[in-house]
């Protein structure tokens, strides 16, 4: 009887310990400290408790990307059914219910639309920005110059000192007296298109850290054949301490604009956040185009797991 009681007591302790470990793992996954993919089959277990995360695809009428391919890939490869919404009807309050928002095929965007998406990310939402989204100005909205956002400074010992009439990159927007720096949020400054013709470009993708969840399992030195946006890191950013160049492309060619030459490797995936978590990720190319042209589903699958788990 004593032996049986001891066995039952030890079994109860083991059971309680196992339950505590299970609860701890749930907490670690829910707080993005540990990915559910670190434990085989645990993503399904986690979703059985909390349900699948709410994902929203925001799209427009022009630019890089294809919201239909993105949606189909989520459904067929991940069994996730995201909502889709045109950029013209988004609102800050509505966005807050989603754990992940992906912006694609939305080149032309107003300052108010950009503001809504920035507010979502700055309040804790997780945002993926694809290609040239937000680089086009709608009718009635003008590009921003340096002297539009910096005031002239008058000092007694100097004549009036004003900033140059320098055109800023299109991710800088101004509404009345308020300036919105999407470039700081994405940690990226637009330079220009590497090529308008996707068939022209062929380069190699380099992945410095293949353990990063955005590219985990994706081979380095892939032959990438698609159009992409040439960008550079901004001097400052919203999540500068956590920003990281996840992937670059080597083209053996330089890009020239306004008399300046930019040499490869060009950054094509840039992430930022706090700690190990991903808050904002920018793709200079469209992962959907790689699905259509090369059947590369891994990039889209990795977006889901890296951003919500």
Secondary structure, DSSP 4 states (H G I P E B T S, - for coil): -HHHHHHHHHHHHHHHHHHHHHHHHHHHHHTTSS-GGGSTTHHHHHHHHH-PPPEEEEE-SSSS--HHHHHHHHHHHH----EEEEGGG--HHHHTT-SEEEEES--B--HHHHHHHHHHHHTT-EEEEETTTT-BPPTT----BHHHHS--B--TTS--B----PBPPTTEEEETTEEEEHHHHHTEEEEEES-S-TTT--EEEE-S-TTSTTTTTPPSSEEE-S--EEEEE-SS-TTGGG-EEEEEEE-S-EEEETTEEEESPEEEEEEE-STT---EEEESS-HHHHHHHH---HHHHHHHHHHH-
